[in-house]
Amino acid sequence: MPPEAAAPPPPRRGLVVLVTGLVALGPVSTDLYLPSLPALTRDLGSDVASAQLTLSLFLVAFACCQLVYGPLSDRFGRRPVVLGGTVVYLVATLACMVAPTMEALIAARFLQAVGACAGPVLGRAIVRDLYGREGAARVLAYVGAAMALAPAIGPILGGFVEVWVGWRGNFALLALYSGALLAGVLFLLAESNRNRDPRALEPRQLARNYLGFLGSRRYLGYAGAVALGYCGLFAFISGSAHVLIDVVGLSPDRYGFCFAAFVVGYAVGTTLAGRLTMRLGIDRMIGLGAAIAAVGGLAMAGLAWSGIESVAAIVGPAAVYMLGVGMIFPNAQAGAMGPFPTKAGAAAAMVGFLQMAVAAAVGIGVGHAFDGTSVPMATAIGAAGVGLVLVRFLLLRPDGSQP
């Protein structure tokens, strides 16, 4: 394995804020308009399953394009690729804002995802460039804690915007957000990739890289932990608006506060990861997070199958689940990228692809299985928690082996 190049000086505070904003682009793109899902479904004369496609197909495009963005950044550098993705996102968001039909909105959301995925995958690769494996886990934990403010505030703000001006106003806010990120990329983001690979885009090299990742038991363990954790998270994202607004009876603005409580669990988990990872190590933190996530997911599923549907029965266990996921995500992402300094973009891209592809399938399933209760959503979250425990003990056994 080639030695890592000397790390550049730590980034300025403004750069850390920018990277956080880029990593948050995916969650913000889904969370801000969640309170508008029932209203836009009615306004565009559609149904729940079609409205769910604005989320699930967003994830499909988000997943697939990461496989391109990662190698592009390994070849040409992080900055030009992030810049291009942000421009695409801004144009697509304006198209979402004026979409006349559900079909047009779905198409614009697909294009929006093509641009959005550049920020999260390359933001993490930039952190890996600057801090190395263990340092990246700690920095990503703090980035995750700060990033949690966006999805916590997003549904609250989105709920009020929905009540005041309607669902199109939320896409106007996303356009302003992406415009600010574009300015930040232009003026604050310097190139961090010191190990550019001139062969990164060659088909044989791409296949060799991706097959090499998938042939590593521990890489699959880290990627699987991210994917399963996000499955439960996305099951809540795609199902909670219909459950809490249509079933429990909350108003869109009050729903936003419930979603914020869900995100607080994630923020606490990432903060704990930042404090404890250097002491306990990546794998132990993933194991602890998996156990906590399983407790929360199984509690929600048990309450749902018992017919107990209330804000506390849904949001409380979900927050516990997210506490565990917050401990898992930064450690699993750093663990997957750590052994591949010259392929950090591709390694991060494959993790992101698996994460989004599996979650998209879960989101489509939750949408089609919606039966007027919380059971489909809660069952998916409980299954994800159990899966995290299995991944930890089957693929990330504490035997000291490396990928």
JOPEGI-V393747 format. One record per helix or strand. SS is the DSSP state (hx for helix, st for strand). FROM is the first residue (numbers start at 1). TO is the last residue. Records with the same first field share a line. If there is no record, write none. Layout:
SS->FROM-TO  FROM-TO
This chain:
hx->13-23  25-31  34-43  48-76  78-97  102-164  168-188  203-214  217-247  252-280  282-305  311-338  341-369  375-395
